[in-house]
Every structure is written in C-alpha cells, then in structure tokens.
C-alpha cells in the first residue's frame, strides 16, 4: 500500500469539464520515498498539492479522481483533505 496515492485527479474551473486545469493525474508515493513534481509553469503542480491538502480555492472544483493517504480516502467533494488526517508518523 502506498503512503499517498492519487488516481485520475481532475480539477476544473467552476466544475466545467471543458475547463480542466488538472487532467487525469496519477501519482503514487511510497513511505520513505522522495518525490519531485516537475512541470512547466501553469501545469498544475501547486493545484495538485492544494487538492491533496483540501485547500483548493472555491472557483476550482474536483470533477473526478481520488486521493488516498495510507489507503484511506481523504479527498472528494465532501472531504476536508489529507491535512485533516494529520501528518504520517515518523519512521
């Protein structure tokens, strides 16, 4: 089981499928692994981090995908994000 698993993350402006700002992101991070998210300006790096923490601005809406921390869903329309789950324990 991955520490953090993001599957088919899709975020859109005002929830409009034609205005997607993050399109189908898949990412898996194992415990103890260091991962860098690299991309051009405007490619969705910061929005991915904000979605993971449940801190997307109100104008951006999740339209698909899932985010799981230690196998537990912590993202979606009614979720407050992984930040509410607390940080993972130190090894």
MOGICOR-V114942 format. One line per field, one symbol per residue. phi: phi as a letter, one per 30 degrees, with the letter a starting at -180 (. if undefined). burial: # if it has 16 or more other ideal C-beta (glycine too) atoms within 10 Angstrom, else .. Layout:
phi->???
burial->???
//
This chain:
phi->.ddbbcbhdbbbdhidedbdcbbidbabbdeidcbcccadeidjddddddddcicddedcbdcajbbbchicdbbldcdcjdeddiddddd
burial->...###..####.........#..#..................##.##.###.#.#...####.#.###....##.....##.........
//
